[in-house]
Structure formats: C-alpha cells, structure tokens
C-alpha cells in the first residue's frame, strides 16, 4: 500500500478523523479506482467529491458535448466550454480541484464493443446515466466482472439511489425489467446534486470499508415534501441478467 505524502496527510486530515477512516483508509482510497458513466447532472457531483476525497483514479465516460441547457445542473462545466466534449471538460475541472488524482476521460458512446476497454476493472462503477439502454449494458458488465454498481436516477424534484452487487443484492434489471419511455424530463440542479452526493458517499464508504451500503435498499428522495424513504428490494429469480448467479 502506498504511503501518504505530507501533502496528502495535510489535505485529507479532516476526513481521516472519521472513525474507521484514518491514514489506512486514505491509503486504500489512494490506490482505488472508479468508473463514472456520465459527466452530466449526476456525474458532476460524483466526480467532484470522489476527486477532492483523494481517490487514486477516475475513469469518466460521456459521448456528448456541452450545451447551454446543461448548465443549470452540470457543475463540471462552464459557459466558456460550450461545444466541448463533456469528458474532457470534466478532466479540466477535476485536475484543478485535485491535481494528484489520475483522470482518464473517454468521449466514446459506451457499447458492447468497447465496454471492456473503457470500463476496465475498477473497484466501483457509478451509474450517472440518463438512458436505460446503456444502463442495462453497464449492469450486465458489472455482473459479469463482479464489480459493484451504484445506481442513481432523478426526475424533477425526486431521485433514487441503490447499491447493486449480485448475488448479494438485486441487479438493475431486477428493479426495472423494462425501460421507461424515453423523454426529456424536468430537472433542477439541486436534485442530481443531492443524489450524486449520496452516490459518492456510497462509493467512499465501500472503498474505505466503513459504514453500510444501500444493499437491497432503494433510497428514494422526494424534494416536494423533503422526505426520504427506504424500500426493500429483492432479486428476481427469473432475471435474465443475474438470475443464474449462485
């Protein structure tokens, strides 16, 4: 395990005071890697908070370019970068926030032919997507490679998060056997900001080895009345993606 430098001991001092974290946990985080699918509303806070916490490597993939209508929620990006690839903009921002973190951007559209090259074998994968076709691909890849997947989704003032790690938990297809209709959905920036922060918290807890994750639990947030609710979710025995796992 790589020792922490004086810079790192100072930079991460306050989080190392958390019980169970300490220098040992920070050193584990330093050698950990995460793949973030999407550099938009959810991917922005996820990437930012993993970077400033000192994770070793962030691989971030997004095939889109920045549009003006993104900027009410996609805080990795700025007006001056409109028209630039989101993944490259993400690297610019994250390097400014923490130059010690290794950022690997991908501007590809994730599919079955490039998933292995782009995702690789990270310690954790975070779903920050807005379409279920790619989410299902990510789900299948993580099951096949036994990588935990943190799912997050939002709509308007509502959002949800869960930690998927079959066979210990359901997979995404257990929760959503069929994709919802494609639509341009409403969103205000604070909703993906909040849900993305919870996803980042789930990732940090897992990588450090503290607390408990949302395994078998779907955490649902309703911003209209400011409530959180927890739903118990189970594996679907006939699931085409994870049903055959022992």
PAKEKOL-662636 format. One line per field, with one value per atom (N, C-alpha, C): residue number from 1; residue in three letters; atom name; y, z, x. Coordinates in steps of 0.2 Angstrom, whole numbers, always signed. Layout:
N
n [NUM  ...];
res [ALA  ...];
atom [CA  ...];
Y [Y  ...];
Z [Z  ...];
X [X  ...];
END
This chain:
246
n [1  1  1  2  2  2  3  3  3  4  4  4  5  5  5  6  6  6  7  7  7  8  8  8  9  9  9  10  10  10  11  11  11  12  12  12  13  13  13  14  14  14  15  15  15  16  16  16  17  17  17  18  18  18  19  19  19  20  20  20  21  21  21  22  22  22  23  23  23  24  24  24  25  25  25  26  26  26  27  27  27  28  28  28  29  29  29  30  30  30  31  31  31  32  32  32  33  33  33  34  34  34  35  35  35  36  36  36  37  37  37  38  38  38  39  39  39  40  40  40  41  41  41  42  42  42  43  43  43  44  44  44  45  45  45  46  46  46  47  47  47  48  48  48  49  49  49  50  50  50  51  51  51  52  52  52  53  53  53  54  54  54  55  55  55  56  56  56  57  57  57  58  58  58  59  59  59  60  60  60  61  61  61  62  62  62  63  63  63  64  64  64  65  65  65  66  66  66  67  67  67  68  68  68  69  69  69  70  70  70  71  71  71  72  72  72  73  73  73  74  74  74  75  75  75  76  76  76  77  77  77  78  78  78  79  79  79  80  80  80  81  81  81  82  82  82  83  83  83  84  84  84  85  85  85  86  86  86  87  87  87  88  88  88  89  89  89  90  90  90  91  91  91  92  92  92  93  93  93  94  94  94  95  95  95  96  96  96  97  97  97  98  98  98  99  99  99  100  100  100  101  101  101  102  102  102  103  103  103  104  104  104  105  105  105  106  106  106  107  107  107  108  108  108  109  109  109  110  110  110  111  111  111  112  112  112  113  113  113  114  114  114  115  115  115  116  116  116  117  117  117  118  118  118  119  119  119  120  120  120  121  121  121  122  122  122  123  123  123  124  124  124  125  125  125  126  126  126  127  127  127  128  128  128  129  129  129  130  130  130  131  131  131  132  132  132  133  133  133  134  134  134  135  135  135  136  136  136  137  137  137  138  138  138  139  139  139  140  140  140  141  141  141  142  142  142  143  143  143  144  144  144  145  145  145  146  146  146  147  147  147  148  148  148  149  149  149  150  150  150  151  151  151  152  152  152  153  153  153  154  154  154  155  155  155  156  156  156  157  157  157  158  158  158  159  159  159  160  160  160  161  161  161  162  162  162  163  163  163  164  164  164  165  165  165  166  166  166  167  167  167  168  168  168  169  169  169  170  170  170  171  171  171  172  172  172  173  173  173  174  174  174  175  175  175  176  176  176  177  177  177  178  178  178  179  179  179  180  180  180  181  181  181  182  182  182  183  183  183  184  184  184  185  185  185  186  186  186  187  187  187  188  188  188  189  189  189  190  190  190  191  191  191  192  192  192  193  193  193  194  194  194  195  195  195  196  196  196  197  197  197  198  198  198  199  199  199  200  200  200  201  201  201  202  202  202  203  203  203  204  204  204  205  205  205  206  206  206  207  207  207  208  208  208  209  209  209  210  210  210  211  211  211  212  212  212  213  213  213  214  214  214  215  215  215  216  216  216  217  217  217  218  218  218  219  219  219  220  220  220  221  221  221  222  222  222  223  223  223  224  224  224  225  225  225  226  226  226  227  227  227  228  228  228  229  229  229  230  230  230  231  231  231  232  232  232  233  233  233  234  234  234  235  235  235  236  236  236  237  237  237  238  238  238  239  239  239  240  240  240  241  241  241  242  242  242  243  243  243  244  244  244  245  245  245  246  246  246];
res [UNK  UNK  UNK  UNK  UNK  UNK  UNK  UNK  UNK  UNK  UNK  UNK  UNK  UNK  UNK  UNK  UNK  UNK  UNK  UNK  UNK  UNK  UNK  UNK  UNK  UNK  UNK  UNK  UNK  UNK  UNK  UNK  UNK  UNK  UNK  UNK  UNK  UNK  UNK  UNK  UNK  UNK  UNK  UNK  UNK  UNK  UNK  UNK  UNK  UNK  UNK  UNK  UNK  UNK  UNK  UNK  UNK  UNK  UNK  UNK  UNK  UNK  UNK  UNK  UNK  UNK  UNK  UNK  UNK  UNK  UNK  UNK  UNK  UNK  UNK  UNK  UNK  UNK  UNK  UNK  UNK  UNK  UNK  UNK  UNK  UNK  UNK  UNK  UNK  UNK  UNK  UNK  UNK  UNK  UNK  UNK  UNK  UNK  UNK  UNK  UNK  UNK  UNK  UNK  UNK  UNK  UNK  UNK  UNK  UNK  UNK  UNK  UNK  UNK  UNK  UNK  UNK  UNK  UNK  UNK  UNK  UNK  UNK  UNK  UNK  UNK  UNK  UNK  UNK  UNK  UNK  UNK  UNK  UNK  UNK  UNK  UNK  UNK  UNK  UNK  UNK  UNK  UNK  UNK  UNK  UNK  UNK  UNK  UNK  UNK  UNK  UNK  UNK  UNK  UNK  UNK  UNK  UNK  UNK  UNK  UNK  UNK  UNK  UNK  UNK  UNK  UNK  UNK  UNK  UNK  UNK  UNK  UNK  UNK  UNK  UNK  UNK  UNK  UNK  UNK  UNK  UNK  UNK  UNK  UNK  UNK  UNK  UNK  UNK  UNK  UNK  UNK  UNK  UNK  UNK  UNK  UNK  UNK  UNK  UNK  UNK  UNK  UNK  UNK  UNK  UNK  UNK  UNK  UNK  UNK  UNK  UNK  UNK  UNK  UNK  UNK  UNK  UNK  UNK  UNK  UNK  UNK  UNK  UNK  UNK  UNK  UNK  UNK  UNK  UNK  UNK  UNK  UNK  UNK  UNK  UNK  UNK  UNK  UNK  UNK  UNK  UNK  UNK  UNK  UNK  UNK  UNK  UNK  UNK  UNK  UNK  UNK  UNK  UNK  UNK  UNK  UNK  UNK  UNK  UNK  UNK  UNK  UNK  UNK  UNK  UNK  UNK  UNK  UNK  UNK  UNK  UNK  UNK  UNK  UNK  UNK  UNK  UNK  UNK  UNK  UNK  UNK  UNK  UNK  UNK  UNK  UNK  UNK  UNK  UNK  UNK  UNK  UNK  UNK  UNK  UNK  UNK  UNK  UNK  UNK  UNK  UNK  UNK  UNK  UNK  UNK  UNK  UNK  UNK  UNK  UNK  UNK  UNK  UNK  UNK  UNK  UNK  UNK  UNK  UNK  UNK  UNK  UNK  UNK  UNK  UNK  UNK  UNK  UNK  UNK  UNK  UNK  UNK  UNK  UNK  UNK  UNK  UNK  UNK  UNK  UNK  UNK  UNK  UNK  UNK  UNK  UNK  UNK  UNK  UNK  UNK  UNK  UNK  UNK  UNK  UNK  UNK  UNK  UNK  UNK  UNK  UNK  UNK  UNK  UNK  UNK  UNK  UNK  UNK  UNK  UNK  UNK  UNK  UNK  UNK  UNK  UNK  UNK  UNK  UNK  UNK  UNK  UNK  UNK  UNK  UNK  UNK  UNK  UNK  UNK  UNK  UNK  UNK  UNK  UNK  UNK  UNK  UNK  UNK  UNK  UNK  UNK  UNK  UNK  UNK  UNK  UNK  UNK  UNK  UNK  UNK  UNK  UNK  UNK  UNK  UNK  UNK  UNK  UNK  UNK  UNK  UNK  UNK  UNK  UNK  UNK  UNK  UNK  UNK  UNK  UNK  UNK  UNK  UNK  UNK  UNK  UNK  UNK  UNK  UNK  UNK  UNK  UNK  UNK  UNK  UNK  UNK  UNK  UNK  UNK  UNK  UNK  UNK  UNK  UNK  UNK  UNK  UNK  UNK  UNK  UNK  UNK  UNK  UNK  UNK  UNK  UNK  UNK  UNK  UNK  UNK  UNK  UNK  UNK  UNK  UNK  UNK  UNK  UNK  UNK  UNK  UNK  UNK  UNK  UNK  UNK  UNK  UNK  UNK  UNK  UNK  UNK  UNK  UNK  UNK  UNK  UNK  UNK  UNK  UNK  UNK  UNK  UNK  UNK  UNK  UNK  UNK  UNK  UNK  UNK  UNK  UNK  UNK  UNK  UNK  UNK  UNK  UNK  UNK  UNK  UNK  UNK  UNK  UNK  UNK  UNK  UNK  UNK  UNK  UNK  UNK  UNK  UNK  UNK  UNK  UNK  UNK  UNK  UNK  UNK  UNK  UNK  UNK  UNK  UNK  UNK  UNK  UNK  UNK  UNK  UNK  UNK  UNK  UNK  UNK  UNK  UNK  UNK  UNK  UNK  UNK  UNK  UNK  UNK  UNK  UNK  UNK  UNK  UNK  UNK  UNK  UNK  UNK  UNK  UNK  UNK  UNK  UNK  UNK  UNK  UNK  UNK  UNK  UNK  UNK  UNK  UNK  UNK  UNK  UNK  UNK  UNK  UNK  UNK  UNK  UNK  UNK  UNK  UNK  UNK  UNK  UNK  UNK  UNK  UNK  UNK  UNK  UNK  UNK  UNK  UNK  UNK  UNK  UNK  UNK  UNK  UNK  UNK  UNK  UNK  UNK  UNK  UNK  UNK  UNK  UNK  UNK  UNK  UNK  UNK  UNK  UNK  UNK  UNK  UNK  UNK  UNK  UNK  UNK  UNK  UNK  UNK  UNK  UNK  UNK  UNK  UNK  UNK  UNK  UNK  UNK  UNK  UNK  UNK  UNK  UNK  UNK  UNK  UNK  UNK  UNK  UNK  UNK  UNK  UNK  UNK  UNK  UNK  UNK  UNK  UNK  UNK  UNK  UNK  UNK  UNK  UNK  UNK  UNK  UNK  UNK  UNK  UNK  UNK  UNK  UNK  UNK  UNK  UNK  UNK  UNK  UNK  UNK  UNK  UNK  UNK  UNK  UNK  UNK  UNK  UNK  UNK  UNK  UNK  UNK  UNK  UNK  UNK  UNK  UNK  UNK  UNK  UNK  UNK  UNK  UNK  UNK  UNK  UNK  UNK  UNK  UNK  UNK  UNK  UNK  UNK  UNK  UNK  UNK  UNK  UNK  UNK  UNK  UNK  UNK  UNK  UNK  UNK];
atom [N  CA  C  N  CA  C  N  CA  C  N  CA  C  N  CA  C  N  CA  C  N  CA  C  N  CA  C  N  CA  C  N  CA  C  N  CA  C  N  CA  C  N  CA  C  N  CA  C  N  CA  C  N  CA  C  N  CA  C  N  CA  C  N  CA  C  N  CA  C  N  CA  C  N  CA  C  N  CA  C  N  CA  C  N  CA  C  N  CA  C  N  CA  C  N  CA  C  N  CA  C  N  CA  C  N  CA  C  N  CA  C  N  CA  C  N  CA  C  N  CA  C  N  CA  C  N  CA  C  N  CA  C  N  CA  C  N  CA  C  N  CA  C  N  CA  C  N  CA  C  N  CA  C  N  CA  C  N  CA  C  N  CA  C  N  CA  C  N  CA  C  N  CA  C  N  CA  C  N  CA  C  N  CA  C  N  CA  C  N  CA  C  N  CA  C  N  CA  C  N  CA  C  N  CA  C  N  CA  C  N  CA  C  N  CA  C  N  CA  C  N  CA  C  N  CA  C  N  CA  C  N  CA  C  N  CA  C  N  CA  C  N  CA  C  N  CA  C  N  CA  C  N  CA  C  N  CA  C  N  CA  C  N  CA  C  N  CA  C  N  CA  C  N  CA  C  N  CA  C  N  CA  C  N  CA  C  N  CA  C  N  CA  C  N  CA  C  N  CA  C  N  CA  C  N  CA  C  N  CA  C  N  CA  C  N  CA  C  N  CA  C  N  CA  C  N  CA  C  N  CA  C  N  CA  C  N  CA  C  N  CA  C  N  CA  C  N  CA  C  N  CA  C  N  CA  C  N  CA  C  N  CA  C  N  CA  C  N  CA  C  N  CA  C  N  CA  C  N  CA  C  N  CA  C  N  CA  C  N  CA  C  N  CA  C  N  CA  C  N  CA  C  N  CA  C  N  CA  C  N  CA  C  N  CA  C  N  CA  C  N  CA  C  N  CA  C  N  CA  C  N  CA  C  N  CA  C  N  CA  C  N  CA  C  N  CA  C  N  CA  C  N  CA  C  N  CA  C  N  CA  C  N  CA  C  N  CA  C  N  CA  C  N  CA  C  N  CA  C  N  CA  C  N  CA  C  N  CA  C  N  CA  C  N  CA  C  N  CA  C  N  CA  C  N  CA  C  N  CA  C  N  CA  C  N  CA  C  N  CA  C  N  CA  C  N  CA  C  N  CA  C  N  CA  C  N  CA  C  N  CA  C  N  CA  C  N  CA  C  N  CA  C  N  CA  C  N  CA  C  N  CA  C  N  CA  C  N  CA  C  N  CA  C  N  CA  C  N  CA  C  N  CA  C  N  CA  C  N  CA  C  N  CA  C  N  CA  C  N  CA  C  N  CA  C  N  CA  C  N  CA  C  N  CA  C  N  CA  C  N  CA  C  N  CA  C  N  CA  C  N  CA  C  N  CA  C  N  CA  C  N  CA  C  N  CA  C  N  CA  C  N  CA  C  N  CA  C  N  CA  C  N  CA  C  N  CA  C  N  CA  C  N  CA  C  N  CA  C  N  CA  C  N  CA  C  N  CA  C  N  CA  C  N  CA  C  N  CA  C  N  CA  C  N  CA  C  N  CA  C  N  CA  C  N  CA  C  N  CA  C  N  CA  C  N  CA  C  N  CA  C  N  CA  C  N  CA  C  N  CA  C  N  CA  C  N  CA  C  N  CA  C  N  CA  C  N  CA  C  N  CA  C  N  CA  C  N  CA  C  N  CA  C  N  CA  C  N  CA  C  N  CA  C  N  CA  C  N  CA  C  N  CA  C  N  CA  C  N  CA  C  N  CA  C  N  CA  C  N  CA  C  N  CA  C  N  CA  C  N  CA  C  N  CA  C  N  CA  C  N  CA  C  N  CA  C  N  CA  C  N  CA  C  N  CA  C  N  CA  C  N  CA  C  N  CA  C  N  CA  C];
Y [-6  +0  +6  +11  +17  +21  +24  +28  +35  +38  +45  +50  +55  +61  +66  +70  +76  +80  +81  +85  +81  +75  +71  +71  +70  +70  +76  +82  +88  +89  +88  +89  +85  +79  +74  +74  +78  +77  +77  +81  +81  +75  +72  +66  +60  +60  +55  +54  +60  +60  +56  +54  +50  +43  +40  +34  +28  +24  +19  +21  +28  +30  +30  +36  +36  +36  +36  +35  +29  +23  +17  +17  +20  +21  +25  +31  +36  +32  +28  +25  +20  +17  +12  +16  +22  +26  +28  +30  +32  +27  +21  +15  +13  +16  +14  +17  +14  +17  +16  +21  +22  +23  +20  +22  +25  +31  +35  +36  +33  +33  +39  +44  +50  +56  +62  +68  +73  +72  +77  +79  +79  +81  +77  +70  +66  +65  +64  +63  +69  +75  +81  +80  +80  +79  +73  +67  +61  +62  +64  +65  +70  +76  +81  +78  +75  +73  +67  +63  +57  +60  +65  +68  +72  +76  +80  +76  +70  +65  +61  +61  +58  +51  +49  +43  +43  +37  +37  +38  +35  +35  +36  +41  +41  +41  +36  +35  +37  +42  +45  +45  +43  +42  +46  +50  +54  +56  +54  +55  +62  +65  +71  +78  +83  +89  +94  +99  +103  +108  +109  +113  +118  +124  +129  +126  +122  +120  +115  +113  +108  +112  +118  +122  +123  +122  +123  +117  +112  +106  +103  +104  +100  +104  +104  +109  +108  +102  +101  +106  +109  +113  +120  +124  +132  +134  +140  +143  +144  +145  +145  +139  +133  +127  +124  +128  +125  +123  +117  +114  +109  +109  +105  +98  +93  +86  +86  +84  +84  +80  +74  +71  +75  +78  +82  +88  +91  +97  +94  +88  +85  +85  +82  +81  +88  +93  +100  +102  +102  +104  +100  +93  +89  +90  +91  +92  +99  +104  +110  +109  +104  +103  +99  +94  +90  +87  +90  +88  +81  +78  +72  +66  +67  +62  +60  +54  +52  +52  +56  +57  +54  +49  +46  +47  +52  +54  +49  +48  +44  +48  +50  +53  +48  +42  +37  +36  +33  +31  +24  +22  +16  +10  +5  -1  -7  -13  -19  -20  -16  -17  -14  -9  -5  -5  -8  -8  -11  -16  -19  -14  -11  -6  +0  +3  +9  +8  +3  +2  -1  -6  -9  -13  -14  -17  -13  -8  -3  -6  -3  -6  -4  +1  +3  +6  +5  +8  +12  +19  +23  +25  +23  +24  +31  +36  +43  +44  +39  +40  +42  +44  +46  +42  +36  +31  +24  +20  +13  +8  +10  +5  +4  +10  +10  +7  +9  +7  -1  -4  -11  -14  -11  -13  -13  -8  -7  -12  -13  -18  -25  -27  -34  -34  -29  -29  -30  -26  -26  -33  -36  -43  -48  -48  -52  -52  -46  -44  -44  -45  -45  -38  -33  -26  -23  -20  -16  -10  -9  -4  +1  +7  +12  +15  +14  +16  +23  +28  +34  +36  +39  +42  +48  +52  +58  +60  +63  +66  +72  +78  +84  +85  +84  +85  +79  +73  +66  +63  +58  +54  +48  +43  +37  +35  +31  +28  +21  +16  +9  +7  +2  -1  -8  -10  -16  -20  -27  -31  -38  -41  -48  -53  -58  -61  -58  -54  -52  -47  -44  -39  -40  -37  -37  -34  -34  -30  -25  -21  -16  -18  -24  -27  -30  -32  -34  -28  -22  -17  -14  -14  -11  -16  -21  -26  -23  -18  -15  -7  -4  +3  +7  +13  +18  +21  +24  +28  +34  +34  +40  +47  +51  +58  +63  +69  +75  +77  +75  +75  +82  +84  +90  +89  +94  +93  +100  +101  +107  +104  +108  +106  +103  +105  +103  +95  +93  +86  +81  +82  +77  +79  +85  +87  +83  +82  +78  +71  +68  +61  +59  +63  +62  +62  +66  +66  +60  +57  +51  +45  +46  +40  +41  +47  +47  +45  +46  +44  +36  +33  +26  +23  +26  +24  +25  +30  +31  +26  +25  +20  +13  +11  +5  +4  +9  +9  +10  +13  +14  +8  +5  +0  +2  +7  +9  +10  +10  +10  +5  +6  +1  +4  +0  +2  +0  +3  +3  -4  -9  -16  -19  -20  -22  -17  -11  -5  +0  +3  +8  +14  +19  +25  +30  +33  +37  +44  +49  +56  +60  +63  +67  +74  +79  +86  +90  +88  +92  +92  +87  +87  +86  +85  +84  +78  +72  +66  +61  +57  +51  +45  +40  +33  +28  +22  +16  +11  +8  +2  -4  -10  -16  -19  -21  -23  -30  -35  -42  -44  -49  -52  -55  -55  -58  -65  -70  -77  -78  -75  -76  -71  -66  -61  -63  -61  -63  -61  -56  -54  -57  -58  -60  -67  -69  -75  -81  -82  -88  -88  -82  -82  -86  -89  -93  -89];
Z [+0  +0  +0  -4  -5  +1  +4  +10  +8  +12  +11  +12  +7  +7  +13  +14  +19  +16  +10  +6  +7  +7  +7  +15  +19  +26  +28  +26  +27  +24  +17  +13  +16  +18  +19  +27  +31  +38  +41  +39  +42  +41  +35  +34  +37  +38  +41  +49  +51  +58  +59  +54  +54  +57  +62  +64  +59  +59  +54  +47  +47  +40  +41  +45  +46  +41  +42  +36  +32  +36  +32  +27  +29  +24  +19  +20  +15  +10  +13  +8  +4  +6  +2  -3  -2  -7  -12  -10  -15  -20  -18  -23  -26  -25  -28  -35  -38  -45  -45  -49  -50  -57  -60  -67  -66  -69  -69  -76  -76  -83  -83  -87  -87  -84  -87  -84  -84  -83  -83  -76  -75  -68  -63  -63  -58  -58  -64  -64  -61  -62  -59  -52  -47  -40  -38  -42  -40  -42  -47  -49  -45  -43  -39  -32  -29  -22  -22  -27  -27  -28  -32  -33  -27  -24  -18  -12  -12  -7  -8  -14  -15  -17  -21  -24  -29  -31  -35  -42  -45  -52  -53  -58  -60  -68  -70  -77  -78  -83  -84  -91  -93  -100  -101  -107  -109  -116  -121  -128  -130  -126  -128  -127  -130  -129  -125  -122  -118  -122  -119  -122  -116  -119  -114  -109  -111  -107  -102  -102  -97  -91  -91  -86  -80  -80  -73  -68  -70  -66  -67  -72  -74  -72  -65  -62  -64  -68  -70  -76  -79  -85  -84  -89  -89  -96  -96  -102  -107  -105  -109  -113  -110  -113  -117  -119  -123  -130  -132  -138  -137  -131  -130  -127  -128  -125  -118  -115  -108  -104  -107  -103  -103  -108  -107  -103  -103  -98  -91  -90  -83  -81  -85  -83  -81  -85  -84  -77  -75  -69  -63  -64  -59  -57  -62  -62  -58  -59  -55  -47  -46  -39  -36  -39  -36  -41  -41  -47  -45  -39  -38  -40  -42  -45  -52  -54  -61  -64  -69  -73  -80  -82  -88  -92  -96  -100  -106  -107  -113  -117  -123  -127  -131  -130  -134  -131  -135  -133  -131  -125  -122  -126  -128  -131  -130  -132  -131  -134  -139  -142  -138  -134  -131  -124  -121  -113  -110  -112  -108  -109  -114  -115  -111  -110  -107  -100  -98  -91  -87  -90  -87  -81  -76  -70  -64  -63  -57  -51  -45  -39  -38  -42  -41  -48  -49  -55  -53  -55  -53  -60  -59  -65  -64  -68  -69  -75  -78  -85  -85  -91  -92  -97  -98  -103  -101  -101  -99  -103  -110  -114  -112  -111  -108  -101  -97  -90  -90  -94  -94  -96  -101  -103  -97  -94  -88  -83  -82  -77  -78  -85  -87  -86  -88  -87  -80  -76  -69  -66  -68  -65  -68  -74  -77  -74  -72  -69  -62  -58  -51  -48  -51  -49  -46  -40  -38  -42  -42  -46  -42  -42  -38  -43  -42  -47  -44  -48  -46  -52  -51  -56  -53  -57  -55  -60  -57  -61  -58  -60  -57  -50  -45  -38  -34  -38  -35  -37  -33  -35  -31  -34  -30  -31  -26  -26  -23  -26  -23  -24  -21  -21  -24  -30  -33  -33  -31  -31  -30  -36  -36  -35  -32  -30  -23  -20  -13  -13  -19  -20  -26  -28  -34  -39  -46  -51  -53  -58  -60  -64  -68  -72  -67  -61  -56  -54  -53  -51  -57  -63  -69  -75  -75  -80  -87  -88  -94  -94  -99  -98  -98  -95  -96  -102  -104  -111  -111  -116  -117  -117  -113  -113  -111  -113  -110  -103  -98  -91  -88  -83  -80  -74  -73  -68  -66  -59  -57  -53  -54  -52  -45  -40  -33  -33  -37  -37  -39  -44  -46  -41  -39  -34  -28  -25  -19  -20  -26  -27  -29  -33  -34  -28  -23  -17  -13  -13  -10  -13  -20  -24  -22  -22  -20  -13  -8  -1  -1  -5  -5  -8  -13  -16  -11  -7  -2  +3  +6  +11  +9  +3  +1  +0  -3  -4  +2  +7  +13  +18  +17  +21  +28  +28  +34  +32  +38  +37  +33  +31  +27  +21  +16  +9  +8  +3  +2  -2  +1  -2  -1  -6  -5  -3  -4  -2  -7  -9  -14  -9  -9  -6  -10  -8  -13  -9  -13  -11  -14  -11  -14  -11  -16  -14  -13  -15  -14  -7  -3  +4  +8  +5  +8  +13  +10  +13  +10  +14  +11  +14  +9  +11  +8  +12  +10  +8  +2  +0  +0  +3  +2  -5  -8  -15  -15  -19  -19  -26  -26  -33  -36  -42  -46  -49  -46  -48  -56  -60  -67  -71  -67  -70  -76  -82  -87  -86  -82  -80  -75  -69  -63  -60  -63  -61  -60  -64  -64  -59  -55  -51  -44  -42  -35  -29];
X [+4  +0  +4  +3  +7  +6  +12  +12  +9  +6  +4  +9  +9  +14  +12  +16  +15  +9  +9  +4  -3  -3  -9  -12  -7  -9  -12  -10  -12  -19  -19  -25  -31  -30  -36  -36  -33  -33  -40  -45  -51  -55  -55  -59  -56  -49  -46  -48  -51  -53  -60  -63  -69  -67  -71  -69  -69  -64  -63  -60  -58  -55  -48  -45  -38  -34  -27  -22  -23  -25  -25  -31  -36  -42  -40  -37  -35  -30  -25  -21  -24  -30  -34  -37  -40  -43  -38  -32  -27  -25  -26  -25  -31  -37  -43  -45  -49  -51  -59  -62  -69  -70  -75  -78  -85  -85  -91  -94  -100  -103  -108  -106  -109  -106  -105  -102  -107  -113  -119  -121  -127  -130  -128  -128  -126  -119  -116  -109  -104  -107  -103  -102  -107  -105  -102  -103  -100  -92  -91  -84  -80  -83  -80  -79  -84  -82  -78  -78  -73  -66  -65  -58  -56  -60  -57  -56  -59  -58  -51  -49  -42  -42  -47  -47  -41  -38  -32  -34  -39  -40  -48  -50  -56  -56  -60  -62  -69  -69  -76  -78  -84  -85  -92  -92  -98  -96  -101  -100  -103  -106  -109  -105  -107  -103  -108  -105  -108  -113  -119  -124  -126  -129  -131  -136  -141  -146  -144  -137  -134  -133  -131  -128  -132  -138  -142  -140  -137  -136  -129  -125  -119  -113  -112  -107  -100  -98  -91  -90  -95  -94  -96  -93  -95  -97  -99  -101  -96  -90  -84  -82  -85  -83  -89  -94  -100  -97  -99  -97  -91  -88  -83  -85  -81  -83  -84  -89  -90  -85  -82  -77  -71  -69  -63  -64  -69  -71  -71  -73  -73  -66  -61  -54  -51  -53  -50  -52  -59  -61  -58  -58  -56  -48  -44  -37  -36  -40  -40  -42  -47  -49  -44  -41  -36  -31  -25  -20  -17  -18  -15  -19  -25  -29  -28  -28  -27  -34  -35  -41  -41  -45  -45  -51  -52  -58  -59  -65  -67  -73  -73  -78  -82  -81  -85  -92  -96  -103  -102  -103  -102  -107  -103  -107  -104  -107  -104  -97  -95  -89  -83  -85  -79  -80  -85  -85  -79  -76  -71  -65  -63  -58  -59  -65  -67  -68  -72  -73  -67  -65  -59  -61  -57  -58  -58  -62  -61  -64  -63  -66  -73  -76  -83  -85  -91  -94  -100  -101  -106  -110  -117  -121  -124  -122  -124  -127  -131  -133  -140  -143  -150  -154  -151  -155  -153  -159  -158  -155  -154  -151  -144  -140  -133  -133  -138  -138  -138  -142  -143  -136  -133  -126  -121  -121  -117  -119  -125  -127  -124  -125  -123  -115  -111  -104  -102  -105  -103  -105  -110  -112  -107  -105  -100  -93  -91  -85  -85  -91  -91  -89  -91  -90  -96  -96  -102  -104  -110  -113  -117  -116  -120  -125  -131  -136  -139  -140  -144  -148  -154  -158  -162  -164  -168  -174  -179  -184  -187  -186  -189  -186  -190  -188  -187  -187  -186  -180  -178  -172  -172  -167  -166  -159  -157  -150  -151  -147  -146  -139  -137  -130  -131  -129  -131  -124  -125  -119  -122  -125  -127  -121  -123  -129  -131  -127  -129  -135  -136  -142  -145  -151  -153  -149  -150  -147  -152  -149  -154  -160  -159  -164  -170  -168  -172  -177  -174  -178  -182  -179  -183  -182  -187  -186  -187  -191  -191  -190  -187  -185  -191  -191  -197  -197  -202  -202  -196  -193  -188  -192  -189  -192  -187  -189  -185  -188  -185  -188  -186  -190  -188  -183  -178  -173  -171  -170  -167  -160  -155  -148  -148  -152  -151  -152  -157  -159  -153  -150  -144  -138  -138  -133  -133  -139  -141  -140  -143  -142  -135  -132  -125  -120  -122  -118  -119  -125  -126  -123  -123  -119  -111  -109  -102  -100  -105  -104  -104  -109  -109  -102  -100  -93  -88  -87  -82  -82  -88  -89  -87  -89  -87  -79  -76  -69  -65  -67  -63  -65  -71  -73  -76  -80  -84  -91  -95  -102  -105  -112  -115  -118  -118  -121  -128  -131  -138  -139  -137  -138  -145  -149  -155  -160  -158  -162  -162  -168  -168  -170  -166  -167  -170  -176  -180  -181  -179  -180  -185  -189  -195  -194  -191  -190  -196  -202  -208  -210  -209  -210  -204  -198  -192  -192  -194  -194  -189  -186  -183  -187  -187  -190  -185  -186  -181  -186  -185  -189  -184  -187  -183  -184  -179  -179  -176  -179  -176  -174  -170  -168  -174  -174  -179  -176  -179  -176  -176  -180  -180  -177  -173  -170  -165  -165  -161  -153  -152  -145  -142  -145  -142  -146  -151  -155  -151  -146  -142  -136  -135  -129  -131  -126  -127  -126];
END
